[in-house]
Each structure stands twice: as structure tokens, then as C-alpha cells.
Amino acid sequence: MLDALTVAVAVTALALAAWCGFAAYRDQPTKDWHFIGMAVVSVLALAQLVVGIVQLTRGERPAQGMTIFIAYLIGAAAAVPAAGFLSLTERTRWGSVTVAAGAVVLAVLEVRLYDIWGN
């Protein structure tokens, strides 16, 4: 895995969590700017998914097993889009809380992916 990409995904996810958490603190729902932030984080997570799959096809293997690694990669790529979709159905401050929680989950998944790969 590319360590720099893993760190970039985790840091942008935590920034998104803080941003949406602040919006929830101010009693605001997710706005268009939040969705742009979610798109940036999602693109980075999708890039990580592609890099992970390419490395697996080149013969590199994670230290803790390929199945769990692929499951975490897919979960990481789906965490923020799923939270964004849920925030569309809840147009209150709780939509912002949902996105913040999804971004924190993504950051935790990134730490776990780093561990699974064997770094």
C-alpha cells in the first residue's frame, strides 16, 4: 500500500469529520460545500481501492490475509458515500452528525488497512 495515500485519506476524512461536526454544533444540515468535501474524500478512497487492487494483481500480499484486506478496502471506499446518502434523507443537524461519524469510521478503517498490509 502507498503510505502517503493512506495518510492523505485519513487526514482528509478527519478534516471532513471536524467540518461536519462543527456544522452539527451550529445546528446546520449538510450543505453543498460538505458534499464537495465528501466527493474529495471519496475520490481519494477510490484511488486507494484501485491502488490496492493493482498491488494485489501484481502479486503483493497483505500480511494479515487478502480477504480481510479486500473487505476493508471496499468498506473504506463506501463509508463516506453511504454517510452522504443518509445525510440526504435527514436534512437536520443529524445529517451532519452522520457524515462526521462516517468520516471518523473511514479514518479508523485507514489505520486498520495500514495494519493489515503489514506496516
mmCIF file of the C-alpha atoms, coordinates in Angstrom:
data_MODEL
# 
_entry.id   MODEL 
# 
loop_
_atom_site.group_PDB 
_atom_site.id 
_atom_site.type_symbol 
_atom_site.label_atom_id 
_atom_site.label_alt_id 
_atom_site.label_comp_id 
_atom_site.label_asym_id 
_atom_site.label_entity_id 
_atom_site.label_seq_id 
_atom_site.pdbx_PDB_ins_code 
_atom_site.Cartn_x 
_atom_site.Cartn_y 
_atom_site.Cartn_z 
_atom_site.occupancy 
_atom_site.B_iso_or_equiv 
_atom_site.pdbx_formal_charge 
_atom_site.auth_seq_id 
_atom_site.auth_comp_id 
_atom_site.auth_asym_id 
_atom_site.auth_atom_id 
_atom_site.pdbx_PDB_model_num 
ATOM 1   C CA . MET A 1 1   ? 0.000   0.000   0.000  1.00 0.00 ? 1   MET A CA 1 
ATOM 2   C CA . LEU A 1 2   ? 1.053   3.538   -0.527 1.00 0.00 ? 2   LEU A CA 1 
ATOM 3   C CA . ASP A 1 3   ? 1.584   5.022   2.901  1.00 0.00 ? 3   ASP A CA 1 
ATOM 4   C CA . ALA A 1 4   ? 1.193   8.582   1.631  1.00 0.00 ? 4   ALA A CA 1 
ATOM 5   C CA . LEU A 1 5   ? -2.212  7.797   0.136  1.00 0.00 ? 5   LEU A CA 1 
ATOM 6   C CA . THR A 1 6   ? -3.350  6.112   3.344  1.00 0.00 ? 6   THR A CA 1 
ATOM 7   C CA . VAL A 1 7   ? -2.316  9.149   5.371  1.00 0.00 ? 7   VAL A CA 1 
ATOM 8   C CA . ALA A 1 8   ? -3.964  11.513  2.867  1.00 0.00 ? 8   ALA A CA 1 
ATOM 9   C CA . VAL A 1 9   ? -7.264  9.639   3.051  1.00 0.00 ? 9   VAL A CA 1 
ATOM 10  C CA . ALA A 1 10  ? -7.182  9.537   6.857  1.00 0.00 ? 10  ALA A CA 1 
ATOM 11  C CA . VAL A 1 11  ? -6.301  13.227  7.233  1.00 0.00 ? 11  VAL A CA 1 
ATOM 12  C CA . THR A 1 12  ? -8.923  14.424  4.748  1.00 0.00 ? 12  THR A CA 1 
ATOM 13  C CA . ALA A 1 13  ? -11.503 12.183  6.401  1.00 0.00 ? 13  ALA A CA 1 
ATOM 14  C CA . LEU A 1 14  ? -10.721 13.671  9.804  1.00 0.00 ? 14  LEU A CA 1 
ATOM 15  C CA . ALA A 1 15  ? -10.901 17.189  8.335  1.00 0.00 ? 15  ALA A CA 1 
ATOM 16  C CA . LEU A 1 16  ? -14.323 16.353  6.873  1.00 0.00 ? 16  LEU A CA 1 
ATOM 17  C CA . ALA A 1 17  ? -15.420 14.956  10.240 1.00 0.00 ? 17  ALA A CA 1 
ATOM 18  C CA . ALA A 1 18  ? -14.369 18.148  12.001 1.00 0.00 ? 18  ALA A CA 1 
ATOM 19  C CA . TRP A 1 19  ? -16.070 20.325  9.390  1.00 0.00 ? 19  TRP A CA 1 
ATOM 20  C CA . CYS A 1 20  ? -19.352 18.433  9.523  1.00 0.00 ? 20  CYS A CA 1 
ATOM 21  C CA . GLY A 1 21  ? -19.126 18.132  13.291 1.00 0.00 ? 21  GLY A CA 1 
ATOM 22  C CA . PHE A 1 22  ? -18.812 21.915  13.516 1.00 0.00 ? 22  PHE A CA 1 
ATOM 23  C CA . ALA A 1 23  ? -21.847 22.282  11.233 1.00 0.00 ? 23  ALA A CA 1 
ATOM 24  C CA . ALA A 1 24  ? -23.800 19.964  13.531 1.00 0.00 ? 24  ALA A CA 1 
ATOM 25  C CA . TYR A 1 25  ? -22.655 22.000  16.530 1.00 0.00 ? 25  TYR A CA 1 
ATOM 26  C CA . ARG A 1 26  ? -24.080 25.090  14.808 1.00 0.00 ? 26  ARG A CA 1 
ATOM 27  C CA . ASP A 1 27  ? -27.332 23.166  14.183 1.00 0.00 ? 27  ASP A CA 1 
ATOM 28  C CA . GLN A 1 28  ? -26.894 23.087  10.390 1.00 0.00 ? 28  GLN A CA 1 
ATOM 29  C CA . PRO A 1 29  ? -27.619 20.276  7.937  1.00 0.00 ? 29  PRO A CA 1 
ATOM 30  C CA . THR A 1 30  ? -25.129 19.184  5.300  1.00 0.00 ? 30  THR A CA 1 
ATOM 31  C CA . LYS A 1 31  ? -24.782 21.760  2.560  1.00 0.00 ? 31  LYS A CA 1 
ATOM 32  C CA . ASP A 1 32  ? -23.417 21.677  -0.973 1.00 0.00 ? 32  ASP A CA 1 
ATOM 33  C CA . TRP A 1 33  ? -19.915 22.505  0.257  1.00 0.00 ? 33  TRP A CA 1 
ATOM 34  C CA . HIS A 1 34  ? -20.000 19.480  2.517  1.00 0.00 ? 34  HIS A CA 1 
ATOM 35  C CA . PHE A 1 35  ? -20.876 17.279  -0.445 1.00 0.00 ? 35  PHE A CA 1 
ATOM 36  C CA . ILE A 1 36  ? -17.892 18.663  -2.347 1.00 0.00 ? 36  ILE A CA 1 
ATOM 37  C CA . GLY A 1 37  ? -15.712 17.706  0.620  1.00 0.00 ? 37  GLY A CA 1 
ATOM 38  C CA . MET A 1 38  ? -17.287 14.246  0.661  1.00 0.00 ? 38  MET A CA 1 
ATOM 39  C CA . ALA A 1 39  ? -16.517 13.916  -3.054 1.00 0.00 ? 39  ALA A CA 1 
ATOM 40  C CA . VAL A 1 40  ? -12.846 14.756  -2.478 1.00 0.00 ? 40  VAL A CA 1 
ATOM 41  C CA . VAL A 1 41  ? -12.540 12.202  0.316  1.00 0.00 ? 41  VAL A CA 1 
ATOM 42  C CA . SER A 1 42  ? -14.427 9.598   -1.749 1.00 0.00 ? 42  SER A CA 1 
ATOM 43  C CA . VAL A 1 43  ? -12.152 10.101  -4.759 1.00 0.00 ? 43  VAL A CA 1 
ATOM 44  C CA . LEU A 1 44  ? -9.108  9.548   -2.554 1.00 0.00 ? 44  LEU A CA 1 
ATOM 45  C CA . ALA A 1 45  ? -10.681 6.388   -1.096 1.00 0.00 ? 45  ALA A CA 1 
ATOM 46  C CA . LEU A 1 46  ? -11.488 5.122   -4.601 1.00 0.00 ? 46  LEU A CA 1 
ATOM 47  C CA . ALA A 1 47  ? -7.906  5.811   -5.672 1.00 0.00 ? 47  ALA A CA 1 
ATOM 48  C CA . GLN A 1 48  ? -6.755  3.751   -2.714 1.00 0.00 ? 48  GLN A CA 1 
ATOM 49  C CA . LEU A 1 49  ? -9.104  0.941   -3.758 1.00 0.00 ? 49  LEU A CA 1 
ATOM 50  C CA . VAL A 1 50  ? -7.602  0.948   -7.252 1.00 0.00 ? 50  VAL A CA 1 
ATOM 51  C CA . VAL A 1 51  ? -4.027  1.033   -5.920 1.00 0.00 ? 51  VAL A CA 1 
ATOM 52  C CA . GLY A 1 52  ? -4.782  -1.831  -3.545 1.00 0.00 ? 52  GLY A CA 1 
ATOM 53  C CA . ILE A 1 53  ? -6.282  -3.974  -6.291 1.00 0.00 ? 53  ILE A CA 1 
ATOM 54  C CA . VAL A 1 54  ? -3.375  -3.222  -8.627 1.00 0.00 ? 54  VAL A CA 1 
ATOM 55  C CA . GLN A 1 55  ? -0.887  -4.245  -5.957 1.00 0.00 ? 55  GLN A CA 1 
ATOM 56  C CA . LEU A 1 56  ? -2.787  -7.478  -5.356 1.00 0.00 ? 56  LEU A CA 1 
ATOM 57  C CA . THR A 1 57  ? -2.779  -8.284  -9.064 1.00 0.00 ? 57  THR A CA 1 
ATOM 58  C CA . ARG A 1 58  ? 0.999   -7.679  -9.196 1.00 0.00 ? 58  ARG A CA 1 
ATOM 59  C CA . GLY A 1 59  ? 1.475   -10.411 -6.637 1.00 0.00 ? 59  GLY A CA 1 
ATOM 60  C CA . GLU A 1 60  ? 1.964   -8.382  -3.470 1.00 0.00 ? 60  GLU A CA 1 
ATOM 61  C CA . ARG A 1 61  ? 0.095   -9.773  -0.493 1.00 0.00 ? 61  ARG A CA 1 
ATOM 62  C CA . PRO A 1 62  ? -1.047  -8.221  2.788  1.00 0.00 ? 62  PRO A CA 1 
ATOM 63  C CA . ALA A 1 63  ? 0.415   -9.657  5.971  1.00 0.00 ? 63  ALA A CA 1 
ATOM 64  C CA . GLN A 1 64  ? -2.927  -10.490 7.610  1.00 0.00 ? 64  GLN A CA 1 
ATOM 65  C CA . GLY A 1 65  ? -4.832  -12.018 4.695  1.00 0.00 ? 65  GLY A CA 1 
ATOM 66  C CA . MET A 1 66  ? -6.186  -10.975 1.358  1.00 0.00 ? 66  MET A CA 1 
ATOM 67  C CA . THR A 1 67  ? -9.900  -11.446 2.091  1.00 0.00 ? 67  THR A CA 1 
ATOM 68  C CA . ILE A 1 68  ? -9.969  -9.127  5.069  1.00 0.00 ? 68  ILE A CA 1 
ATOM 69  C CA . PHE A 1 69  ? -7.830  -6.595  3.203  1.00 0.00 ? 69  PHE A CA 1 
ATOM 70  C CA . ILE A 1 70  ? -10.255 -6.502  0.262  1.00 0.00 ? 70  ILE A CA 1 
ATOM 71  C CA . ALA A 1 71  ? -13.215 -6.224  2.638  1.00 0.00 ? 71  ALA A CA 1 
ATOM 72  C CA . TYR A 1 72  ? -11.632 -3.246  4.388  1.00 0.00 ? 72  TYR A CA 1 
ATOM 73  C CA . LEU A 1 73  ? -10.776 -1.607  1.051  1.00 0.00 ? 73  LEU A CA 1 
ATOM 74  C CA . ILE A 1 74  ? -14.381 -1.875  -0.116 1.00 0.00 ? 74  ILE A CA 1 
ATOM 75  C CA . GLY A 1 75  ? -15.680 -0.665  3.241  1.00 0.00 ? 75  GLY A CA 1 
ATOM 76  C CA . ALA A 1 76  ? -13.335 2.313   3.165  1.00 0.00 ? 76  ALA A CA 1 
ATOM 77  C CA . ALA A 1 77  ? -14.483 3.259   -0.320 1.00 0.00 ? 77  ALA A CA 1 
ATOM 78  C CA . ALA A 1 78  ? -18.154 3.003   0.693  1.00 0.00 ? 78  ALA A CA 1 
ATOM 79  C CA . ALA A 1 79  ? -18.093 4.666   4.139  1.00 0.00 ? 79  ALA A CA 1 
ATOM 80  C CA . VAL A 1 80  ? -18.363 8.334   3.163  1.00 0.00 ? 80  VAL A CA 1 
ATOM 81  C CA . PRO A 1 81  ? -20.726 7.893   0.175  1.00 0.00 ? 81  PRO A CA 1 
ATOM 82  C CA . ALA A 1 82  ? -23.077 5.860   2.378  1.00 0.00 ? 82  ALA A CA 1 
ATOM 83  C CA . ALA A 1 83  ? -22.992 8.536   5.078  1.00 0.00 ? 83  ALA A CA 1 
ATOM 84  C CA . GLY A 1 84  ? -23.601 11.229  2.454  1.00 0.00 ? 84  GLY A CA 1 
ATOM 85  C CA . PHE A 1 85  ? -26.610 9.369   1.124  1.00 0.00 ? 85  PHE A CA 1 
ATOM 86  C CA . LEU A 1 86  ? -28.017 9.020   4.634  1.00 0.00 ? 86  LEU A CA 1 
ATOM 87  C CA . SER A 1 87  ? -27.486 12.727  5.257  1.00 0.00 ? 87  SER A CA 1 
ATOM 88  C CA . LEU A 1 88  ? -29.693 13.480  2.271  1.00 0.00 ? 88  LEU A CA 1 
ATOM 89  C CA . THR A 1 89  ? -32.572 11.700  3.955  1.00 0.00 ? 89  THR A CA 1 
ATOM 90  C CA . GLU A 1 90  ? -32.022 13.585  7.226  1.00 0.00 ? 90  GLU A CA 1 
ATOM 91  C CA . ARG A 1 91  ? -31.924 17.295  6.443  1.00 0.00 ? 91  ARG A CA 1 
ATOM 92  C CA . THR A 1 92  ? -31.291 18.393  10.013 1.00 0.00 ? 92  THR A CA 1 
ATOM 93  C CA . ARG A 1 93  ? -28.175 18.683  12.126 1.00 0.00 ? 93  ARG A CA 1 
ATOM 94  C CA . TRP A 1 94  ? -28.226 14.888  12.424 1.00 0.00 ? 94  TRP A CA 1 
ATOM 95  C CA . GLY A 1 95  ? -27.351 14.626  8.749  1.00 0.00 ? 95  GLY A CA 1 
ATOM 96  C CA . SER A 1 96  ? -24.128 16.482  9.528  1.00 0.00 ? 96  SER A CA 1 
ATOM 97  C CA . VAL A 1 97  ? -23.526 14.193  12.504 1.00 0.00 ? 97  VAL A CA 1 
ATOM 98  C CA . THR A 1 98  ? -23.973 11.175  10.215 1.00 0.00 ? 98  THR A CA 1 
ATOM 99  C CA . VAL A 1 99  ? -21.342 12.432  7.775  1.00 0.00 ? 99  VAL A CA 1 
ATOM 100 C CA . ALA A 1 100 ? -18.959 13.261  10.617 1.00 0.00 ? 100 ALA A CA 1 
ATOM 101 C CA . ALA A 1 101 ? -19.389 9.754   12.008 1.00 0.00 ? 101 ALA A CA 1 
ATOM 102 C CA . GLY A 1 102 ? -18.860 8.184   8.582  1.00 0.00 ? 102 GLY A CA 1 
ATOM 103 C CA . ALA A 1 103 ? -15.661 10.177  8.124  1.00 0.00 ? 103 ALA A CA 1 
ATOM 104 C CA . VAL A 1 104 ? -14.354 9.060   11.527 1.00 0.00 ? 104 VAL A CA 1 
ATOM 105 C CA . VAL A 1 105 ? -15.154 5.468   10.567 1.00 0.00 ? 105 VAL A CA 1 
ATOM 106 C CA . LEU A 1 106 ? -13.145 5.947   7.370  1.00 0.00 ? 106 LEU A CA 1 
ATOM 107 C CA . ALA A 1 107 ? -10.163 7.258   9.331  1.00 0.00 ? 107 ALA A CA 1 
ATOM 108 C CA . VAL A 1 108 ? -10.291 4.213   11.616 1.00 0.00 ? 108 VAL A CA 1 
ATOM 109 C CA . LEU A 1 109 ? -10.551 1.910   8.595  1.00 0.00 ? 109 LEU A CA 1 
ATOM 110 C CA . GLU A 1 110 ? -7.420  3.547   7.187  1.00 0.00 ? 110 GLU A CA 1 
ATOM 111 C CA . VAL A 1 111 ? -5.464  2.767   10.344 1.00 0.00 ? 111 VAL A CA 1 
ATOM 112 C CA . ARG A 1 112 ? -6.692  -0.815  10.171 1.00 0.00 ? 112 ARG A CA 1 
ATOM 113 C CA . LEU A 1 113 ? -5.775  -1.106  6.467  1.00 0.00 ? 113 LEU A CA 1 
ATOM 114 C CA . TYR A 1 114 ? -2.274  0.053   7.335  1.00 0.00 ? 114 TYR A CA 1 
ATOM 115 C CA . ASP A 1 115 ? -2.047  -2.661  9.992  1.00 0.00 ? 115 ASP A CA 1 
ATOM 116 C CA . ILE A 1 116 ? -3.463  -5.384  7.740  1.00 0.00 ? 116 ILE A CA 1 
ATOM 117 C CA . TRP A 1 117 ? -0.972  -4.602  4.984  1.00 0.00 ? 117 TRP A CA 1 
ATOM 118 C CA . GLY A 1 118 ? 1.832   -5.214  7.432  1.00 0.00 ? 118 GLY A CA 1 
ATOM 119 C CA . ASN A 1 119 ? 3.445   -1.856  8.021  1.00 0.00 ? 119 ASN A CA 1 
# 
